[in-house]
Amino acid sequence: MTEASPRTFVHDVCNGSTEMPADQVQGRLTNPHGYNDWVYCRKCDGYVARRECRWDSTGENLAEFFDRAKTAAAPPTESKGVLAAPLVLAALGWAIGRFVLGGDEYSVIGLLVGFGVGVLLLVLRKYGLR
């Protein structure tokens, strides 16, 4: 983080000022994909959307500032383990149908439902659900 990096922001909804810790500003700039879209507002005593805040020194919107950092950084690699979700949920559905509900017909239904939920989760993940 450079000395010129801003740290104090104003929440436009309550007009309160909050100083963001230096390590958090540094972390958001070096690993922008590891943070969500919320920041802590001291006056509201809770988390607020970055888009509702601006840097006190420059007037720049926090969301735009950190989105620029996110655009400049390579996105994190995605784990391939997530692709196993349909199979894991299918096995879980089969086991629940077979041993909890007590029957072969339920095990097939559980397998299909589990697999379907797993595929649905993969599709939702592809379109942005994290």
C-alpha positions, 0 to 999 in steps of 0.5 A: 500500500502506498502512502497515497492510498486512502483509508477514511471513508464516509457512509453517504447514508448516515454521513459518518466517517470510518477509518479502514485499518491499513491492513484491510486496505492493503488486503483489499488491494492485493487480494481483491477477490477475497473480500465481499462488497461490505465494509464496516461503518462505525456510526451505523455500527454494522456492515454497509454496502461499499457502493454507499461509501466514498473516500473522504480525501478524494470523493471516489466511490469505494465500490468503483475504487475496489472494482478497479483493483479486482479488474486488474488482478487475475481471478483465483483458480477454481477448485475442481473438487466442486465438480464432484457435488452431483455424485456426492449428493447422489450417493447421499440421496441414495443412502437416505432413501435406502437406510432412512426411508427404508426401501429400494424405490426410495433409494432410486428417488433419493439418488435422482434428487441428490444428483439433480440438486448437485447439477443445479448447484453447479449451474448456479455456481457457473452463473455467479452463486458462491 
